[in-house]
Amino acid sequence: MDYLLDLLKIILPAGIVLYGMYLVVVSFLSKEREKLLIDLKTQNTQVVLPIRLQAAERLCLLLERITPNNLVRRSNPSQFSAAELHPQLLAEVREEFNHNLSQQVYFSEETWEAVRRAVEDVTTLLNLSRQSLHAEASGMDLAKAIFAQSLEQKNDAISYALRQVKSEIQLHF
């Protein structure tokens, strides 16, 4: 019986010391893990943030380039007939959009949908403007029709998409 009591006198304090050491090691490892996660997030932010900013710049540029005013001004409508200018404008809008398609990775679904909707609205505006003209219309007639249609629009999808892109980027600053 004395032997068992002596054994308990040795094992019980040793067990308490081992349990205390276990708690210290677990706490230390937990804090180290948190520190590594913070370092990883910091490094990730340093790499991803500039890429996201560049993606936002590209989307803003896309939206500015497909605004009807900028689109028509770059195309020099006086040199073309409406039948020649219309496909050229549509191709430019599609090319701009396709060139920036990969930027959707860096934005929320809602923001990308706003950008896509803006591109679709510009395409619709171009098509409606062309349909309102006769077959022999000049490029200047098409440009005037595009400007008129643009002024009649109540909801400006391009402005909305620009606001979405800017607000999403401002979340990170």
C-alpha positions in Angstrom: 0.0 0.0 0.0 2.9 2.4 0.8 4.4 1.5 -2.5 1.2 2.5 -4.3 1.0 5.8 -2.3 4.7 6.6 -3.1 4.0 5.8 -6.7 1.0 8.2 -6.8 3.2 10.9 -5.1 5.6 10.7 -8.0 3.1 10.1 -10.9 0.5 12.7 -10.0 2.9 15.7 -10.0 4.6 14.4 -13.1 1.2 14.1 -14.8 0.3 17.7 -13.8 3.7 19.0 -15.1 3.2 17.1 -18.4 -0.3 18.5 -18.8 0.9 22.0 -18.1 3.7 21.5 -20.7 1.1 20.2 -23.1 -1.0 23.3 -22.7 2.0 25.6 -23.2 3.1 23.7 -26.4 -0.5 23.8 -27.8 -0.8 27.5 -27.0 2.6 28.2 -28.6 1.8 26.2 -31.7 -1.6 27.9 -32.0 0.0 31.4 -31.8 2.7 30.4 -34.4 0.0 29.2 -36.7 -1.9 32.4 -36.4 1.3 34.4 -37.1 2.0 32.3 -40.2 -1.6 32.9 -41.4 -1.2 36.6 -40.9 2.1 36.6 -42.8 0.6 34.6 -45.6 -2.4 37.0 -45.9 0.0 40.0 -45.9 2.1 38.5 -48.7 -1.1 37.6 -50.6 -2.4 41.1 -50.3 0.9 42.5 -51.5 0.7 40.3 -54.6 -3.0 40.3 -55.3 -3.9 43.9 -54.6 -1.8 45.4 -57.4 -3.2 42.8 -59.8 -6.8 43.7 -58.7 -6.0 47.4 -59.2 -4.7 46.7 -62.7 -7.8 44.7 -63.4 -10.0 47.6 -62.2 -8.1 50.0 -64.4 -8.6 47.7 -67.4 -12.4 47.4 -66.8 -12.7 51.2 -66.4 -10.8 51.6 -69.6 -13.1 49.1 -71.3 -16.2 50.9 -70.1 -14.8 54.3 -71.2 -13.8 53.0 -74.6 -17.2 51.5 -75.4 -19.2 54.6 -74.4 -21.1 55.6 -77.5 -19.3 59.0 -77.7 -15.9 57.6 -77.5 -16.7 54.7 -79.7 -18.0 56.8 -82.6 -15.3 59.5 -82.3 -12.5 56.9 -82.7 -14.1 55.4 -85.8 -14.2 58.5 -88.0 -17.8 58.0 -89.2 -17.6 60.5 -92.2 -15.4 58.0 -94.1 -17.9 55.1 -94.0 -21.5 54.4 -94.9 -23.8 53.2 -92.0 -23.7 49.7 -93.4 -19.8 49.7 -93.1 -19.6 51.6 -89.8 -22.1 49.5 -87.9 -20.2 46.1 -88.1 -17.0 48.0 -87.4 -18.4 49.5 -84.2 -19.8 46.1 -83.1 -16.5 44.4 -83.7 -14.7 47.0 -81.7 -17.1 46.5 -78.7 -16.7 42.7 -78.9 -12.9 43.0 -79.2 -12.6 45.3 -76.2 -14.9 43.0 -74.2 -13.1 39.8 -75.2 -9.7 41.4 -74.5 -10.8 42.0 -70.9 -12.7 38.8 -70.3 -10.2 37.4 -67.9 -10.6 40.4 -65.5 -13.8 38.8 -64.2 -11.7 36.6 -61.9 -10.8 39.6 -59.8 -14.4 40.9 -59.2 -17.6 39.8 -57.7 -20.3 38.2 -59.8 -22.5 41.3 -59.4 -19.8 43.7 -60.6 -18.9 41.5 -63.6 -22.6 41.2 -64.5 -22.9 45.0 -64.5 -19.9 45.2 -66.9 -21.4 42.5 -69.1 -24.8 44.2 -69.1 -23.1 47.5 -70.1 -21.5 45.8 -73.1 -24.8 44.3 -74.0 -26.6 47.6 -73.7 -24.0 49.3 -76.0 -24.5 46.5 -78.6 -28.2 46.9 -78.4 -27.9 50.7 -78.8 -25.8 50.2 -81.9 -28.2 47.7 -83.4 -31.3 49.9 -82.7 -29.5 52.9 -84.1 -28.7 51.0 -87.3 -32.3 49.7 -87.6 -33.7 53.2 -87.4 -31.8 54.2 -90.6 -32.5 53.5 -94.2 -30.1 51.2 -96.2 -28.2 54.1 -97.9 -27.5 56.1 -94.8 -24.1 57.6 -94.2 -21.8 56.9 -91.3 -22.6 60.4 -90.0 -26.3 59.5 -90.0 -25.5 56.4 -87.9 -23.3 58.5 -85.6 -26.2 61.0 -85.1 -28.6 58.1 -84.4 -26.3 56.6 -81.9 -25.9 59.9 -80.1 -29.7 60.4 -80.1 -30.3 56.8 -78.8 -27.6 57.4 -76.1 -29.3 60.6 -74.9 -32.7 58.8 -74.7 -31.5 56.1 -72.4 -32.9 56.4 -68.9 -30.6 53.9 -67.2 -26.9 54.3 -68.1 -25.5 50.8 -67.7 -21.9 52.0 -68.3 -22.1 54.5 -65.4 -23.6 51.9 -63.2 -20.8 49.4 -64.1 -18.1 52.0 -63.4 -19.6 52.8 -60.0 -19.7 49.0 -59.2 -16.0 48.6 -60.2 -14.9 51.6 -58.2 -16.9 50.7 -55.1 -15.5 47.2 -55.1 -12.0 48.5 -55.3 -12.7 51.0 -52.5 -13.5 48.1 -50.3 -9.9 47.1 -50.2 -8.6 50.5 -49.2 
